[in-house]
Amino acid sequence: MSLILCIETATPVCSVALGENGSVVTVREKEIKNAHSELLTVLIQDMMNEAGKSFTELAAVAVSKGPGSYTGLRIGVSAAKGFCYALGIPLISVGTLQAMAIGMSVSMNEKNLCFCPMIDARRMEVYCALFDNEIKEILETRAEIITANSFSEHLDKSTVYFFGDGAAKCKGVIENQNARFTDDFKTSAEFLIPIALTKFRNKQFENTAYFEPFYLKDFIPGIPKVKGLQ
């Protein structure tokens, strides 16, 4: 039996899921801005109780490794490491954009499709990658400033689905007839399950002590604003 706890905190959606032998047991998620640190362990405990599972039954913990929110990723990875240390089980990392592409592809039966998951990276920049309909990476993960010509080479050859919280701001910029924008897509920990199971079976584990999230860009803290001062 391979019962895997999956944690997704790379975006404003705080999501956890239990996967057993590749099947979804249960999922819990909430979207409250800047609340991942308060929500995560509560969601995990509630989910375990709902599923009637004990933490000692877990075979591994999988975490969304990024790119995404700097703070969200640190919270998710820290929690995942804590469970792995406490339970003596392996840590598995899953690329956030790859998991998103899997989630989007589930309901698609068309051929000659590409999937472009996008995570908001402020202004007109997004974290993105491009996958074919077999979820093979065509363009590697990058921080991209979106222009009218972005992805034109691929849009000329196939339909490209843009989705995620970074796609909305690109909708009025990329106007190719083969571009499709999905407004209601949200990240979910359940999308980590297929990759997590494959990595578990292949023993592709992270070094729990040294693993760090894939931030893609260096974190630059903003200058706090003090009321009355400019």
Secondary structure, 3 states (H helix, E strand, C coil): CCEEEEEECCCCEEEEEEEECCEEEEEEEEECCCCHHHHHHHHHHHHHHHHCCCHHHCCEEEEECCCCCHHHHHHHHHHHHHHHHHHCCCEEEECHHHHHHHHHHCCCCCCCEEEEEEEECCCCEEEEEEEECCCCEEEEEEEEECCCCCCHHHHCCCEEEEECCCCHHHCCCCCCCCEEECCCCCCCHHHHHHHHHHHHHCCCCECCCCCCCCCCCCCCCCCCCCCCCC
